[in-house]
């Protein structure tokens, strides 16, 4: 499913029962809540992808970048078509089809011992994958390195270009719950800044009426916990990332 920011914002505003003037949340505030929800969802249930990279003679550092899961592994992503980020590298092959072990680091094994099997390996941090040794032989060439990694789903945009959220259809209700929580957290912060911690006495019909946010957030936490539990039951990835 591809869901635009405008569609998600409309769905979120309806879920918040905030469709009549005066509105409690601006479009900008709801967009921020959606962005936070997409990130939270992605770290619970990340998007698995794979991409291939070309290596030159002696190359040791590779910049791992987000990709479009709908594209073949060896097709570069057109500029302006995704808005996501890399979470973590899971596996690498060099050349393609040959598993590349994670770099074991400095070995204390004696010279000429079994440590020789670690002639090549990799380590990563952020967007950077570093080979244990410079590329050589059949490691050099076009798309010889295959990297499997996890990334976030698209944070949707509607300006200056349209990029839709590309998560699973069945996760939209969960995404909206996470966005509702973010929206109420914003409202609670605004109320404390403008009205103080003690609910003020306001004239009848005032548009600034104080909303008791804590019990709403508590109820949302219960709903979110239940939704996450059900989501994990149907997911091969049954836990949040520990990175």
Helices and strands as residue ranges (DSSP letters): H 5-15, H 27-44, E 47-55, E 61-63, E 86-94, E 99-100, G 114-118, E 122-125, E 128-131, G 137-139, E 141-151, G 169-171, H 172-195, H 213-233
